[in-house]
Amino acid sequence: MLETSVRLLRLLTLLQVRRDWSGAELAERLGVTTRTVRNDIERLRILGYEVRSSTGITGGYRLDAGSAMPPLLLDDDEAVAVGVGLRAAAAGTVTGIEETSLRALTKLEQTLPARLRHRLDALRHATVSAAGGGPTVDAETLTTIAGACRDNRELRFDYQGHDGRSSSRRVEPYRLVYTGRRWYLLAWDGDRQDWRTFRADRIRPRTPTGPRFTPREPPEDAASHVVRGTASLAYRHRARVRLEASAEEIAGRVTPAGGLVRPLDEHSCVLETGGDSLRDLVGYLTSLDVAFHVLDPPELRILLRELAERYIVAAEPPV
């Protein structure tokens, strides 16, 4: 029979792997009697784990969330995933959790076996971030917004627009979207009777939140809607371009901030993008290294013709 401490860890692992267990199933897995299982369940409860038990034909045990955070048991892949996530959070875009993430990461690495520390170190040394230093968001702001999205409650907040002016908003929050540099809220604005995208770092929530509402579906998925607004509408010049390559091929070359890719057929797709200048757009489209045709704006086609004529002359041998 397993020693009590080892058996408790095995029992806790089983309860975390599956939602419901019968006493007989746990006893068989651990090689003990159902009475021993009941005693071990009581020991876990003393340690702070909320284990619910029920009787009858469908009775058994279930590990529930408690009032405090007890220790967790993670397998190798889960531990590495948590470590990678904590490293990203320590250098991320959420204000106030950098130090907390580092403390948690330190505790995790102290308990990791050497083989897992090596995996984390390899990931750290082999990975660099190309993300820009975008504005950070207060962690409490994100949790307030996320709670309103989860509970389908109206959200009231003060919002600073891109022109610096402040306004009071009352919206039905739908989803938080992270583009790799900034956090955005997609919400239904009842005053404007339309879907609106708000930068989370410009939101100052008012409490308490408003009444519950029945959520409505946006015209497209939240990520696509936000990317459409941030990748093209926010620029001075917007463009729609047909690319002579499949959407799957282009998706690996276009970041979320670079535009929205829509498939046309197996060999072509449409890119909706934008730029602060038409010349910037030409440079960006050329960098994709595929043939393309400008659908709009006409000004971009005119510039391409001018540049093409100039390049043809430049390619001729000097006189």
C-alpha positions in Angstrom: 0.0 0.0 0.0 1.2 3.5 -0.8 2.4 5.7 2.1 -0.3 8.2 3.1 1.5 11.3 1.8 2.2 9.7 -1.6 -1.4 8.4 -1.7 -2.8 11.9 -1.0 -0.8 13.3 -3.9 -2.1 10.6 -6.2 -5.6 11.2 -5.1 -5.3 14.9 -5.6 -3.9 14.3 -9.1 -6.9 12.1 -10.0 -9.4 14.7 -8.7 -7.8 17.4 -10.8 -7.7 15.3 -14.0 -11.4 14.4 -14.1 -14.4 16.2 -12.8 -16.3 13.4 -11.0 -15.1 10.2 -9.5 -17.0 7.4 -7.6 -15.4 6.1 -4.4 -15.0 2.7 -6.0 -13.1 4.1 -8.9 -10.7 6.0 -6.7 -10.2 3.0 -4.5 -9.4 0.8 -7.5 -6.9 3.4 -8.9 -5.2 3.8 -5.5 -5.3 0.1 -4.5 -7.1 0.8 -1.2 -10.6 0.4 0.3 -13.4 2.9 -0.1 -13.1 3.6 3.6 -9.5 4.7 3.1 -10.6 6.9 0.2 -13.1 8.6 2.6 -10.4 9.2 5.2 -8.0 10.6 2.6 -10.8 13.0 1.3 -11.1 14.3 4.8 -7.4 14.9 5.0 -7.5 16.9 1.8 -10.3 19.0 3.2 -8.2 19.8 6.2 -5.5 20.9 3.9 -7.9 23.4 2.3 -9.2 21.5 -0.7 -12.9 21.8 -1.3 -14.0 18.3 -2.1 -17.7 17.8 -2.6 -19.2 14.4 -1.9 -22.6 13.0 -2.8 -24.4 9.8 -2.1 -26.7 7.5 -4.1 -26.2 5.7 -7.4 -24.6 8.7 -9.1 -22.7 9.7 -5.9 -19.0 10.3 -5.7 -16.4 13.0 -5.2 -15.7 16.3 -7.0 -12.9 18.9 -6.5 -14.5 22.3 -6.3 -13.1 25.9 -6.1 -12.6 27.0 -2.5 -12.1 30.3 -0.7 -8.3 30.1 -0.9 -5.8 28.9 -3.4 -4.4 25.5 -2.5 -1.3 24.0 -4.1 -1.8 22.7 -7.6 -0.3 19.6 -9.2 0.9 20.2 -12.8 2.3 17.7 -15.3 5.5 18.5 -17.2 3.8 20.2 -20.2 1.5 22.2 -17.9 4.4 23.4 -15.8 6.3 24.6 -18.8 3.2 26.3 -20.2 2.7 28.2 -17.0 6.3 29.2 -16.9 6.2 30.6 -20.5 3.0 32.4 -19.7 4.5 34.0 -16.5 7.5 35.2 -18.5 5.3 36.8 -21.1 3.2 38.5 -18.4 6.3 39.8 -16.7 7.2 41.7 -19.9 3.6 42.2 -21.1 1.1 45.0 -21.6 -0.9 44.7 -18.3 0.2 47.2 -15.7 0.9 46.0 -12.2 1.4 42.3 -12.7 5.0 42.3 -13.8 6.4 42.0 -10.3 3.7 39.5 -9.3 4.5 37.4 -12.3 8.2 37.4 -11.5 7.5 36.3 -8.0 5.3 33.5 -9.1 7.8 32.5 -11.8 10.6 32.4 -9.2 8.5 30.1 -6.9 7.8 27.8 -9.9 11.4 27.5 -11.1 12.5 26.7 -7.6 10.4 23.6 -7.6 10.9 22.5 -11.2 13.1 19.5 -11.9 16.2 20.2 -13.8 14.8 18.8 -17.1 12.0 21.3 -17.0 14.2 24.2 -16.0 16.3 23.4 -19.1 13.2 23.5 -21.3 12.2 26.9 -19.9 15.8 28.2 -20.3 16.0 27.0 -23.9 12.7 28.8 -24.7 13.9 32.0 -23.0 17.3 32.1 -24.9 15.8 31.1 -28.2 12.9 33.6 -28.2 12.9 37.3 -28.9 9.9 39.6 -29.0 9.2 41.8 -32.0 6.3 43.5 -30.4 6.5 47.2 -30.0 6.3 48.9 -26.6 2.6 49.7 -26.7 0.7 51.3 -23.9 0.0 49.2 -20.8 -3.4 48.5 -19.3 -4.2 48.5 -15.6 -4.9 44.9 -14.4 -8.0 46.0 -12.4 -9.4 47.7 -15.5 -9.1 44.4 -17.5 -10.6 42.3 -14.8 -13.6 44.7 -14.5 -14.2 44.6 -18.2 -13.8 40.9 -18.3 -16.2 40.4 -15.5 -18.8 42.6 -17.2 -18.4 40.5 -20.4 -18.7 37.3 -18.5 -21.8 38.3 -16.5 -23.5 40.2 -19.5 -23.7 43.4 -17.5 -23.7 46.9 -18.9 -20.4 48.7 -18.5 -20.1 52.5 -17.8 -16.8 54.2 -18.3 -15.0 57.4 -19.2 -13.2 57.1 -22.5 -10.4 59.2 -24.0 -10.6 59.3 -27.8 -7.6 59.5 -30.1 -8.1 63.2 -30.3 -7.7 63.5 -26.6 -11.3 64.4 -25.8 -13.1 62.5 -23.0 -16.6 61.1 -23.2 -18.9 59.0 -21.0 -20.0 55.7 -22.5 -22.5 53.1 -21.5 -22.1 49.9 -23.5 -22.9 46.2 -23.6 -19.5 44.6 -23.5 -18.9 41.5 -25.7 -15.3 40.5 -25.8 -11.8 41.6 -24.9 -9.3 41.2 -27.9 -5.6 41.2 -27.6 -3.7 41.9 -30.8 -0.2 41.3 -29.6 0.4 44.9 -28.7 -2.8 46.4 -27.4 -6.0 45.3 -25.6 -9.4 46.3 -27.1 -13.0 46.0 -26.0 -15.6 45.1 -28.6 -19.0 46.3 -27.4 -22.5 47.4 -28.5 -22.9 51.1 -28.0 -26.6 51.7 -27.5 -26.4 55.5 -27.9 -24.8 55.0 -31.3 -26.7 51.9 -32.2 -23.7 50.2 -33.5 -20.7 48.0 -32.6 -17.7 50.0 -31.3 -14.1 49.1 -30.6 -12.4 50.8 -27.6 -8.8 50.7 -26.6 -8.7 49.3 -23.1 -5.8 51.6 -21.9 -8.1 54.6 -22.6 -11.0 53.1 -20.5 -11.7 54.3 -16.9 -14.5 52.1 -15.6 -17.2 53.4 -13.4 -18.6 51.2 -10.6 -20.9 49.6 -10.0 -21.6 48.0 -13.4 -25.1 48.3 -14.9 -28.0 45.8 -15.2 -27.8 42.5 -17.1 -28.5 42.4 -20.8 -29.2 39.7 -23.4 -26.0 39.4 -25.4 -26.3 40.0 -29.2 -24.1 38.5 -31.8 -21.7 40.8 -33.7 -21.7 40.8 -37.6 -18.5 38.8 -37.5 -16.2 37.2 -34.9 -14.8 39.6 -32.4 -11.1 39.3 -33.4 -11.9 40.0 -37.1 -14.0 42.9 -36.2 -11.4 44.5 -34.0 -8.6 43.8 -36.5 -10.6 45.4 -39.3 -11.0 48.6 -37.2 -7.4 48.7 -36.0 -5.5 47.5 -39.1 -7.3 49.7 -41.7 -9.9 52.1 -40.4 -7.4 53.7 -38.0 -5.0 54.7 -40.9 -5.2 57.7 -43.0 -5.2 55.6 -46.2 -7.2 52.4 -46.5 -6.7 49.8 -49.1 -8.2 46.5 -50.5 -5.8 44.4 -52.4 -6.2 41.1 -54.2 -3.2 38.9 -53.5 -2.4 36.0 -55.8 -1.8 33.5 -53.0 -4.0 31.5 -50.8 -5.3 32.9 -47.5 -3.4 30.2 -45.6 -0.1 31.2 -47.3 -0.6 34.9 -46.6 -1.8 34.4 -43.0 1.7 33.5 -42.0 3.1 36.7 -43.4 0.4 39.2 -42.1 0.3 40.0 -38.4 -3.0 40.9 -36.7 -1.9 44.6 -36.9 -1.0 44.3 -40.6 -4.5 43.7 -42.0 -7.4 41.4 -42.4 -7.1 38.5 -44.8 -10.2 37.1 -46.5 -10.1 34.0 -48.8 -11.4 34.3 -52.4 -10.6 30.9 -53.8 -7.8 28.3 -53.5 -5.2 30.6 -55.1 -6.1 34.1 -54.1 -7.4 36.3 -51.2 -8.2 39.9 -50.3 -6.2 41.9 -47.9 -7.8 44.9 -46.1 -5.0 47.1 -44.7 -3.9 50.7 -44.4 -1.1 53.0 -44.0 -0.2 56.6 -43.0 1.0 57.2 -46.5 0.5 55.6 -49.9 4.2 55.0 -50.2 4.1 53.1 -46.9 1.4 50.9 -48.4 3.5 50.2 -51.5 6.4 49.2 -49.4 4.3 47.0 -47.2 2.6 45.2 -50.1 5.9 44.7 -51.9 7.3 43.1 -48.8 4.7 40.3 -48.9 6.6 39.1 -52.1 3.5 38.0 -54.0 1.7 39.3 -57.1 -1.2 41.6 -56.2 -3.9 43.8 -57.8 -5.2 47.0 -56.1 -8.9 47.0 -55.8 -9.0 50.4 -54.1 -8.1 53.2 -53.7 -7.5 54.5 -57.2 -4.7 56.8 -55.9 -2.7 53.7 -54.9 -2.9 52.4 -58.5 -1.8 55.8 -59.9 1.2 55.8 -57.6 2.2 52.2 -58.6 2.1 53.2 -62.3 4.4 56.2 -61.6 6.8 54.0 -59.6 6.7 51.3 -62.2 7.7 53.7 -65.0 10.5 55.1 -62.8 11.8 51.5 -62.0 11.7 50.6 -65.7 13.9 53.6 -66.5 16.2 52.8 -63.6 16.6 49.2 -64.9 17.9 50.4 -68.2 21.7 50.5 -68.7 23.1 54.1 -68.4 23.5 56.0 -71.6 
